[in-house]
């Protein structure tokens, strides 16, 4: 699934391409997101959760995620995590986004900031139905 050639000097990372085929745009620097905490939904071999979907948090999704065992809203200062609130952008696991979609609780998606590897889990048509524009 991942290119074996170094991408900008980072072996093991998938090329930084979004689901639309263009360059991957930043998702969020405040709060700082991404598997590599680089503000982008980049991925690579070590990202087994595929943190590749750039979403805009909603109260509905945060409640769904907490009920599913992944509390993203409660601060955890010991990990440098302030907790997420509605309106925050975050790189979400592709499988969790699909799970939320199936439950009717999928948050909005920023297509330009969502990594192309997401398409192995979620069809582009579904992502487009929940798309919002980068601002």
Chimera marker file (.cmm) of the C-alpha trace (Angstrom):
<marker_set name="trace">
<marker id="1" x="0.000" y="0.000" z="0.000" r="1" g="1" b="0" radius="0.5"/>
<marker id="2" x="2.916" y="2.352" z="0.695" r="1" g="1" b="0" radius="0.5"/>
<marker id="3" x="5.559" y="3.401" z="-1.766" r="1" g="1" b="0" radius="0.5"/>
<marker id="4" x="8.957" y="2.012" z="-0.838" r="1" g="1" b="0" radius="0.5"/>
<marker id="5" x="10.753" y="5.060" z="-2.253" r="1" g="1" b="0" radius="0.5"/>
<marker id="6" x="11.488" y="7.926" z="0.133" r="1" g="1" b="0" radius="0.5"/>
<marker id="7" x="8.937" y="10.740" z="-0.031" r="1" g="1" b="0" radius="0.5"/>
<marker id="8" x="10.761" y="13.992" z="0.609" r="1" g="1" b="0" radius="0.5"/>
<marker id="9" x="13.470" y="12.097" z="2.487" r="1" g="1" b="0" radius="0.5"/>
<marker id="10" x="11.071" y="10.151" z="4.707" r="1" g="1" b="0" radius="0.5"/>
<marker id="11" x="11.311" y="6.411" z="3.945" r="1" g="1" b="0" radius="0.5"/>
<marker id="12" x="8.158" y="4.394" z="4.584" r="1" g="1" b="0" radius="0.5"/>
<marker id="13" x="5.738" y="7.280" z="4.081" r="1" g="1" b="0" radius="0.5"/>
<marker id="14" x="3.042" y="7.254" z="1.479" r="1" g="1" b="0" radius="0.5"/>
<marker id="15" x="3.281" y="10.131" z="-1.028" r="1" g="1" b="0" radius="0.5"/>
<marker id="16" x="1.458" y="13.228" z="0.257" r="1" g="1" b="0" radius="0.5"/>
<marker id="17" x="-1.442" y="13.122" z="-2.227" r="1" g="1" b="0" radius="0.5"/>
<marker id="18" x="-5.061" y="13.938" z="-1.363" r="1" g="1" b="0" radius="0.5"/>
<marker id="19" x="-8.201" y="12.032" z="-2.396" r="1" g="1" b="0" radius="0.5"/>
<marker id="20" x="-8.676" y="14.412" z="-5.339" r="1" g="1" b="0" radius="0.5"/>
<marker id="21" x="-5.212" y="13.626" z="-6.722" r="1" g="1" b="0" radius="0.5"/>
<marker id="22" x="-3.574" y="16.917" z="-5.734" r="1" g="1" b="0" radius="0.5"/>
<marker id="23" x="-0.987" y="17.800" z="-3.097" r="1" g="1" b="0" radius="0.5"/>
<marker id="24" x="-2.091" y="17.042" z="0.458" r="1" g="1" b="0" radius="0.5"/>
<marker id="25" x="-3.041" y="20.274" z="2.223" r="1" g="1" b="0" radius="0.5"/>
<marker id="26" x="-2.585" y="20.884" z="5.967" r="1" g="1" b="0" radius="0.5"/>
<marker id="27" x="-5.457" y="19.806" z="8.203" r="1" g="1" b="0" radius="0.5"/>
<marker id="28" x="-4.706" y="21.623" z="11.485" r="1" g="1" b="0" radius="0.5"/>
<marker id="29" x="-1.815" y="23.140" z="13.381" r="1" g="1" b="0" radius="0.5"/>
<marker id="30" x="-4.082" y="24.317" z="16.234" r="1" g="1" b="0" radius="0.5"/>
<marker id="31" x="-4.739" y="21.778" z="17.593" r="1" g="1" b="0" radius="0.5"/>
<marker id="32" x="-1.712" y="20.048" z="16.087" r="1" g="1" b="0" radius="0.5"/>
<marker id="33" x="-2.891" y="16.895" z="14.346" r="1" g="1" b="0" radius="0.5"/>
<marker id="34" x="-1.662" y="14.068" z="12.175" r="1" g="1" b="0" radius="0.5"/>
<marker id="35" x="-0.078" y="10.734" z="12.982" r="1" g="1" b="0" radius="0.5"/>
<marker id="36" x="3.317" y="12.434" z="12.665" r="1" g="1" b="0" radius="0.5"/>
<marker id="37" x="2.036" y="15.596" z="14.429" r="1" g="1" b="0" radius="0.5"/>
<marker id="38" x="2.964" y="17.621" z="11.356" r="1" g="1" b="0" radius="0.5"/>
<marker id="39" x="-0.449" y="19.246" z="10.856" r="1" g="1" b="0" radius="0.5"/>
<marker id="40" x="-1.222" y="16.989" z="7.875" r="1" g="1" b="0" radius="0.5"/>
<marker id="41" x="-2.980" y="13.650" z="7.508" r="1" g="1" b="0" radius="0.5"/>
<marker id="42" x="0.206" y="11.987" z="6.243" r="1" g="1" b="0" radius="0.5"/>
<marker id="43" x="0.578" y="8.249" z="6.690" r="1" g="1" b="0" radius="0.5"/>
<marker id="44" x="3.168" y="5.542" z="6.458" r="1" g="1" b="0" radius="0.5"/>
<marker id="45" x="3.902" y="1.949" z="7.396" r="1" g="1" b="0" radius="0.5"/>
<marker id="46" x="3.851" y="2.641" z="11.140" r="1" g="1" b="0" radius="0.5"/>
<marker id="47" x="0.395" y="4.312" z="11.009" r="1" g="1" b="0" radius="0.5"/>
<marker id="48" x="-1.643" y="1.126" z="11.373" r="1" g="1" b="0" radius="0.5"/>
<marker id="49" x="-4.787" y="3.139" z="12.208" r="1" g="1" b="0" radius="0.5"/>
<marker id="50" x="-4.607" y="5.155" z="8.961" r="1" g="1" b="0" radius="0.5"/>
<marker id="51" x="-5.118" y="8.613" z="10.516" r="1" g="1" b="0" radius="0.5"/>
<marker id="52" x="-5.853" y="9.998" z="7.051" r="1" g="1" b="0" radius="0.5"/>
<marker id="53" x="-9.288" y="11.696" z="7.063" r="1" g="1" b="0" radius="0.5"/>
<marker id="54" x="-9.213" y="15.424" z="7.808" r="1" g="1" b="0" radius="0.5"/>
<marker id="55" x="-12.479" y="16.150" z="9.587" r="1" g="1" b="0" radius="0.5"/>
<marker id="56" x="-14.228" y="19.048" z="11.244" r="1" g="1" b="0" radius="0.5"/>
<marker id="57" x="-15.410" y="17.866" z="14.646" r="1" g="1" b="0" radius="0.5"/>
<marker id="58" x="-19.098" y="18.016" z="15.521" r="1" g="1" b="0" radius="0.5"/>
<marker id="59" x="-20.769" y="17.501" z="18.895" r="1" g="1" b="0" radius="0.5"/>
<marker id="60" x="-22.614" y="14.525" z="17.392" r="1" g="1" b="0" radius="0.5"/>
<marker id="61" x="-19.400" y="12.831" z="16.253" r="1" g="1" b="0" radius="0.5"/>
<marker id="62" x="-17.582" y="13.537" z="19.533" r="1" g="1" b="0" radius="0.5"/>
<marker id="63" x="-20.447" y="11.906" z="21.433" r="1" g="1" b="0" radius="0.5"/>
<marker id="64" x="-20.445" y="8.946" z="19.018" r="1" g="1" b="0" radius="0.5"/>
<marker id="65" x="-16.687" y="8.505" z="19.353" r="1" g="1" b="0" radius="0.5"/>
<marker id="66" x="-16.807" y="8.666" z="23.157" r="1" g="1" b="0" radius="0.5"/>
<marker id="67" x="-19.605" y="6.067" z="23.231" r="1" g="1" b="0" radius="0.5"/>
<marker id="68" x="-17.518" y="3.861" z="20.898" r="1" g="1" b="0" radius="0.5"/>
<marker id="69" x="-14.605" y="3.947" z="23.344" r="1" g="1" b="0" radius="0.5"/>
<marker id="70" x="-12.461" y="6.723" z="21.863" r="1" g="1" b="0" radius="0.5"/>
<marker id="71" x="-12.985" y="9.856" z="23.964" r="1" g="1" b="0" radius="0.5"/>
<marker id="72" x="-11.571" y="12.711" z="21.904" r="1" g="1" b="0" radius="0.5"/>
<marker id="73" x="-13.175" y="15.519" z="23.909" r="1" g="1" b="0" radius="0.5"/>
<marker id="74" x="-11.658" y="14.983" z="27.362" r="1" g="1" b="0" radius="0.5"/>
<marker id="75" x="-8.283" y="16.702" z="27.878" r="1" g="1" b="0" radius="0.5"/>
<marker id="76" x="-5.342" y="14.419" z="28.659" r="1" g="1" b="0" radius="0.5"/>
<marker id="77" x="-2.562" y="16.822" z="29.678" r="1" g="1" b="0" radius="0.5"/>
<marker id="78" x="-0.165" y="13.954" z="30.390" r="1" g="1" b="0" radius="0.5"/>
<marker id="79" x="-0.121" y="13.356" z="26.609" r="1" g="1" b="0" radius="0.5"/>
<marker id="80" x="-0.205" y="17.029" z="25.655" r="1" g="1" b="0" radius="0.5"/>
<marker id="81" x="-3.802" y="16.615" z="24.442" r="1" g="1" b="0" radius="0.5"/>
<marker id="82" x="-6.201" y="19.454" z="25.227" r="1" g="1" b="0" radius="0.5"/>
<marker id="83" x="-9.289" y="17.597" z="24.019" r="1" g="1" b="0" radius="0.5"/>
<marker id="84" x="-11.260" y="18.391" z="20.884" r="1" g="1" b="0" radius="0.5"/>
<marker id="85" x="-14.364" y="20.526" z="20.554" r="1" g="1" b="0" radius="0.5"/>
<marker id="86" x="-16.860" y="21.108" z="17.739" r="1" g="1" b="0" radius="0.5"/>
<marker id="87" x="-15.212" y="23.034" z="14.915" r="1" g="1" b="0" radius="0.5"/>
<marker id="88" x="-11.716" y="21.632" z="15.541" r="1" g="1" b="0" radius="0.5"/>
<marker id="89" x="-10.023" y="19.918" z="12.619" r="1" g="1" b="0" radius="0.5"/>
<marker id="90" x="-8.400" y="16.538" z="13.219" r="1" g="1" b="0" radius="0.5"/>
<marker id="91" x="-6.860" y="13.637" z="11.286" r="1" g="1" b="0" radius="0.5"/>
<marker id="92" x="-9.231" y="10.793" z="12.013" r="1" g="1" b="0" radius="0.5"/>
<marker id="93" x="-8.727" y="7.078" z="11.381" r="1" g="1" b="0" radius="0.5"/>
<marker id="94" x="-10.359" y="6.109" z="8.087" r="1" g="1" b="0" radius="0.5"/>
<marker id="95" x="-12.059" y="3.090" z="9.671" r="1" g="1" b="0" radius="0.5"/>
<marker id="96" x="-13.512" y="5.241" z="12.499" r="1" g="1" b="0" radius="0.5"/>
<marker id="97" x="-14.889" y="7.722" z="9.934" r="1" g="1" b="0" radius="0.5"/>
<marker id="98" x="-16.493" y="4.805" z="8.045" r="1" g="1" b="0" radius="0.5"/>
<marker id="99" x="-17.911" y="3.467" z="11.322" r="1" g="1" b="0" radius="0.5"/>
<marker id="100" x="-19.394" y="6.914" z="12.068" r="1" g="1" b="0" radius="0.5"/>
<marker id="101" x="-20.778" y="7.104" z="8.524" r="1" g="1" b="0" radius="0.5"/>
<marker id="102" x="-22.532" y="3.755" z="8.955" r="1" g="1" b="0" radius="0.5"/>
<marker id="103" x="-23.977" y="5.014" z="12.273" r="1" g="1" b="0" radius="0.5"/>
<marker id="104" x="-25.184" y="8.309" z="10.756" r="1" g="1" b="0" radius="0.5"/>
<marker id="105" x="-22.684" y="10.401" z="12.751" r="1" g="1" b="0" radius="0.5"/>
<marker id="106" x="-19.898" y="11.123" z="10.229" r="1" g="1" b="0" radius="0.5"/>
<marker id="107" x="-18.221" y="14.520" z="10.660" r="1" g="1" b="0" radius="0.5"/>
<marker id="108" x="-17.520" y="16.849" z="7.730" r="1" g="1" b="0" radius="0.5"/>
<marker id="109" x="-14.453" y="16.109" z="5.600" r="1" g="1" b="0" radius="0.5"/>
<marker id="110" x="-11.863" y="18.429" z="4.050" r="1" g="1" b="0" radius="0.5"/>
<marker id="111" x="-11.086" y="16.582" z="0.809" r="1" g="1" b="0" radius="0.5"/>
<marker id="112" x="-7.953" y="18.574" z="-0.036" r="1" g="1" b="0" radius="0.5"/>
<marker id="113" x="-6.471" y="17.624" z="3.353" r="1" g="1" b="0" radius="0.5"/>
<marker id="114" x="-7.610" y="13.960" z="3.322" r="1" g="1" b="0" radius="0.5"/>
<marker id="115" x="-4.928" y="11.488" z="2.250" r="1" g="1" b="0" radius="0.5"/>
<marker id="116" x="-5.518" y="9.360" z="-0.862" r="1" g="1" b="0" radius="0.5"/>
<marker id="117" x="-4.871" y="6.134" z="1.106" r="1" g="1" b="0" radius="0.5"/>
<marker id="118" x="-8.312" y="6.759" z="2.662" r="1" g="1" b="0" radius="0.5"/>
<marker id="119" x="-9.817" y="5.511" z="-0.593" r="1" g="1" b="0" radius="0.5"/>
<marker id="120" x="-8.759" y="1.965" z="0.382" r="1" g="1" b="0" radius="0.5"/>
<marker id="121" x="-11.378" y="2.180" z="3.167" r="1" g="1" b="0" radius="0.5"/>
<marker id="122" x="-13.983" y="4.744" z="2.049" r="1" g="1" b="0" radius="0.5"/>
<marker id="123" x="-15.267" y="5.478" z="-1.479" r="1" g="1" b="0" radius="0.5"/>
<marker id="124" x="-14.681" y="9.022" z="-2.757" r="1" g="1" b="0" radius="0.5"/>
<marker id="125" x="-18.424" y="9.428" z="-3.367" r="1" g="1" b="0" radius="0.5"/>
<marker id="126" x="-19.118" y="9.011" z="0.362" r="1" g="1" b="0" radius="0.5"/>
<marker id="127" x="-16.382" y="11.479" z="1.302" r="1" g="1" b="0" radius="0.5"/>
<marker id="128" x="-17.768" y="14.022" z="-1.191" r="1" g="1" b="0" radius="0.5"/>
<marker id="129" x="-21.244" y="13.792" z="0.407" r="1" g="1" b="0" radius="0.5"/>
<marker id="130" x="-19.715" y="15.073" z="3.655" r="1" g="1" b="0" radius="0.5"/>
<marker id="131" x="-17.216" y="17.518" z="2.161" r="1" g="1" b="0" radius="0.5"/>
<marker id="132" x="-16.673" y="21.112" z="3.241" r="1" g="1" b="0" radius="0.5"/>
<marker id="133" x="-14.199" y="23.589" z="1.779" r="1" g="1" b="0" radius="0.5"/>
<marker id="134" x="-10.841" y="24.559" z="3.219" r="1" g="1" b="0" radius="0.5"/>
<marker id="135" x="-10.881" y="28.122" z="4.514" r="1" g="1" b="0" radius="0.5"/>
<link id1="1" id2="2" r="1" g="1" b="0" radius="0.2"/>
<link id1="2" id2="3" r="1" g="1" b="0" radius="0.2"/>
<link id1="3" id2="4" r="1" g="1" b="0" radius="0.2"/>
<link id1="4" id2="5" r="1" g="1" b="0" radius="0.2"/>
<link id1="5" id2="6" r="1" g="1" b="0" radius="0.2"/>
<link id1="6" id2="7" r="1" g="1" b="0" radius="0.2"/>
<link id1="7" id2="8" r="1" g="1" b="0" radius="0.2"/>
<link id1="8" id2="9" r="1" g="1" b="0" radius="0.2"/>
<link id1="9" id2="10" r="1" g="1" b="0" radius="0.2"/>
<link id1="10" id2="11" r="1" g="1" b="0" radius="0.2"/>
<link id1="11" id2="12" r="1" g="1" b="0" radius="0.2"/>
<link id1="12" id2="13" r="1" g="1" b="0" radius="0.2"/>
<link id1="13" id2="14" r="1" g="1" b="0" radius="0.2"/>
<link id1="14" id2="15" r="1" g="1" b="0" radius="0.2"/>
<link id1="15" id2="16" r="1" g="1" b="0" radius="0.2"/>
<link id1="16" id2="17" r="1" g="1" b="0" radius="0.2"/>
<link id1="17" id2="18" r="1" g="1" b="0" radius="0.2"/>
<link id1="18" id2="19" r="1" g="1" b="0" radius="0.2"/>
<link id1="19" id2="20" r="1" g="1" b="0" radius="0.2"/>
<link id1="20" id2="21" r="1" g="1" b="0" radius="0.2"/>
<link id1="21" id2="22" r="1" g="1" b="0" radius="0.2"/>
<link id1="22" id2="23" r="1" g="1" b="0" radius="0.2"/>
<link id1="23" id2="24" r="1" g="1" b="0" radius="0.2"/>
<link id1="24" id2="25" r="1" g="1" b="0" radius="0.2"/>
<link id1="25" id2="26" r="1" g="1" b="0" radius="0.2"/>
<link id1="26" id2="27" r="1" g="1" b="0" radius="0.2"/>
<link id1="27" id2="28" r="1" g="1" b="0" radius="0.2"/>
<link id1="28" id2="29" r="1" g="1" b="0" radius="0.2"/>
<link id1="29" id2="30" r="1" g="1" b="0" radius="0.2"/>
<link id1="30" id2="31" r="1" g="1" b="0" radius="0.2"/>
<link id1="31" id2="32" r="1" g="1" b="0" radius="0.2"/>
<link id1="32" id2="33" r="1" g="1" b="0" radius="0.2"/>
<link id1="33" id2="34" r="1" g="1" b="0" radius="0.2"/>
<link id1="34" id2="35" r="1" g="1" b="0" radius="0.2"/>
<link id1="35" id2="36" r="1" g="1" b="0" radius="0.2"/>
<link id1="36" id2="37" r="1" g="1" b="0" radius="0.2"/>
<link id1="37" id2="38" r="1" g="1" b="0" radius="0.2"/>
<link id1="38" id2="39" r="1" g="1" b="0" radius="0.2"/>
<link id1="39" id2="40" r="1" g="1" b="0" radius="0.2"/>
<link id1="40" id2="41" r="1" g="1" b="0" radius="0.2"/>
<link id1="41" id2="42" r="1" g="1" b="0" radius="0.2"/>
<link id1="42" id2="43" r="1" g="1" b="0" radius="0.2"/>
<link id1="43" id2="44" r="1" g="1" b="0" radius="0.2"/>
<link id1="44" id2="45" r="1" g="1" b="0" radius="0.2"/>
<link id1="45" id2="46" r="1" g="1" b="0" radius="0.2"/>
<link id1="46" id2="47" r="1" g="1" b="0" radius="0.2"/>
<link id1="47" id2="48" r="1" g="1" b="0" radius="0.2"/>
<link id1="48" id2="49" r="1" g="1" b="0" radius="0.2"/>
<link id1="49" id2="50" r="1" g="1" b="0" radius="0.2"/>
<link id1="50" id2="51" r="1" g="1" b="0" radius="0.2"/>
<link id1="51" id2="52" r="1" g="1" b="0" radius="0.2"/>
<link id1="52" id2="53" r="1" g="1" b="0" radius="0.2"/>
<link id1="53" id2="54" r="1" g="1" b="0" radius="0.2"/>
<link id1="54" id2="55" r="1" g="1" b="0" radius="0.2"/>
<link id1="55" id2="56" r="1" g="1" b="0" radius="0.2"/>
<link id1="56" id2="57" r="1" g="1" b="0" radius="0.2"/>
<link id1="57" id2="58" r="1" g="1" b="0" radius="0.2"/>
<link id1="58" id2="59" r="1" g="1" b="0" radius="0.2"/>
<link id1="59" id2="60" r="1" g="1" b="0" radius="0.2"/>
<link id1="60" id2="61" r="1" g="1" b="0" radius="0.2"/>
<link id1="61" id2="62" r="1" g="1" b="0" radius="0.2"/>
<link id1="62" id2="63" r="1" g="1" b="0" radius="0.2"/>
<link id1="63" id2="64" r="1" g="1" b="0" radius="0.2"/>
<link id1="64" id2="65" r="1" g="1" b="0" radius="0.2"/>
<link id1="65" id2="66" r="1" g="1" b="0" radius="0.2"/>
<link id1="66" id2="67" r="1" g="1" b="0" radius="0.2"/>
<link id1="67" id2="68" r="1" g="1" b="0" radius="0.2"/>
<link id1="68" id2="69" r="1" g="1" b="0" radius="0.2"/>
<link id1="69" id2="70" r="1" g="1" b="0" radius="0.2"/>
<link id1="70" id2="71" r="1" g="1" b="0" radius="0.2"/>
<link id1="71" id2="72" r="1" g="1" b="0" radius="0.2"/>
<link id1="72" id2="73" r="1" g="1" b="0" radius="0.2"/>
<link id1="73" id2="74" r="1" g="1" b="0" radius="0.2"/>
<link id1="74" id2="75" r="1" g="1" b="0" radius="0.2"/>
<link id1="75" id2="76" r="1" g="1" b="0" radius="0.2"/>
<link id1="76" id2="77" r="1" g="1" b="0" radius="0.2"/>
<link id1="77" id2="78" r="1" g="1" b="0" radius="0.2"/>
<link id1="78" id2="79" r="1" g="1" b="0" radius="0.2"/>
<link id1="79" id2="80" r="1" g="1" b="0" radius="0.2"/>
<link id1="80" id2="81" r="1" g="1" b="0" radius="0.2"/>
<link id1="81" id2="82" r="1" g="1" b="0" radius="0.2"/>
<link id1="82" id2="83" r="1" g="1" b="0" radius="0.2"/>
<link id1="83" id2="84" r="1" g="1" b="0" radius="0.2"/>
<link id1="84" id2="85" r="1" g="1" b="0" radius="0.2"/>
<link id1="85" id2="86" r="1" g="1" b="0" radius="0.2"/>
<link id1="86" id2="87" r="1" g="1" b="0" radius="0.2"/>
<link id1="87" id2="88" r="1" g="1" b="0" radius="0.2"/>
<link id1="88" id2="89" r="1" g="1" b="0" radius="0.2"/>
<link id1="89" id2="90" r="1" g="1" b="0" radius="0.2"/>
<link id1="90" id2="91" r="1" g="1" b="0" radius="0.2"/>
<link id1="91" id2="92" r="1" g="1" b="0" radius="0.2"/>
<link id1="92" id2="93" r="1" g="1" b="0" radius="0.2"/>
<link id1="93" id2="94" r="1" g="1" b="0" radius="0.2"/>
<link id1="94" id2="95" r="1" g="1" b="0" radius="0.2"/>
<link id1="95" id2="96" r="1" g="1" b="0" radius="0.2"/>
<link id1="96" id2="97" r="1" g="1" b="0" radius="0.2"/>
<link id1="97" id2="98" r="1" g="1" b="0" radius="0.2"/>
<link id1="98" id2="99" r="1" g="1" b="0" radius="0.2"/>
<link id1="99" id2="100" r="1" g="1" b="0" radius="0.2"/>
<link id1="100" id2="101" r="1" g="1" b="0" radius="0.2"/>
<link id1="101" id2="102" r="1" g="1" b="0" radius="0.2"/>
<link id1="102" id2="103" r="1" g="1" b="0" radius="0.2"/>
<link id1="103" id2="104" r="1" g="1" b="0" radius="0.2"/>
<link id1="104" id2="105" r="1" g="1" b="0" radius="0.2"/>
<link id1="105" id2="106" r="1" g="1" b="0" radius="0.2"/>
<link id1="106" id2="107" r="1" g="1" b="0" radius="0.2"/>
<link id1="107" id2="108" r="1" g="1" b="0" radius="0.2"/>
<link id1="108" id2="109" r="1" g="1" b="0" radius="0.2"/>
<link id1="109" id2="110" r="1" g="1" b="0" radius="0.2"/>
<link id1="110" id2="111" r="1" g="1" b="0" radius="0.2"/>
<link id1="111" id2="112" r="1" g="1" b="0" radius="0.2"/>
<link id1="112" id2="113" r="1" g="1" b="0" radius="0.2"/>
<link id1="113" id2="114" r="1" g="1" b="0" radius="0.2"/>
<link id1="114" id2="115" r="1" g="1" b="0" radius="0.2"/>
<link id1="115" id2="116" r="1" g="1" b="0" radius="0.2"/>
<link id1="116" id2="117" r="1" g="1" b="0" radius="0.2"/>
<link id1="117" id2="118" r="1" g="1" b="0" radius="0.2"/>
<link id1="118" id2="119" r="1" g="1" b="0" radius="0.2"/>
<link id1="119" id2="120" r="1" g="1" b="0" radius="0.2"/>
<link id1="120" id2="121" r="1" g="1" b="0" radius="0.2"/>
<link id1="121" id2="122" r="1" g="1" b="0" radius="0.2"/>
<link id1="122" id2="123" r="1" g="1" b="0" radius="0.2"/>
<link id1="123" id2="124" r="1" g="1" b="0" radius="0.2"/>
<link id1="124" id2="125" r="1" g="1" b="0" radius="0.2"/>
<link id1="125" id2="126" r="1" g="1" b="0" radius="0.2"/>
<link id1="126" id2="127" r="1" g="1" b="0" radius="0.2"/>
<link id1="127" id2="128" r="1" g="1" b="0" radius="0.2"/>
<link id1="128" id2="129" r="1" g="1" b="0" radius="0.2"/>
<link id1="129" id2="130" r="1" g="1" b="0" radius="0.2"/>
<link id1="130" id2="131" r="1" g="1" b="0" radius="0.2"/>
<link id1="131" id2="132" r="1" g="1" b="0" radius="0.2"/>
<link id1="132" id2="133" r="1" g="1" b="0" radius="0.2"/>
<link id1="133" id2="134" r="1" g="1" b="0" radius="0.2"/>
<link id1="134" id2="135" r="1" g="1" b="0" radius="0.2"/>
</marker_set>
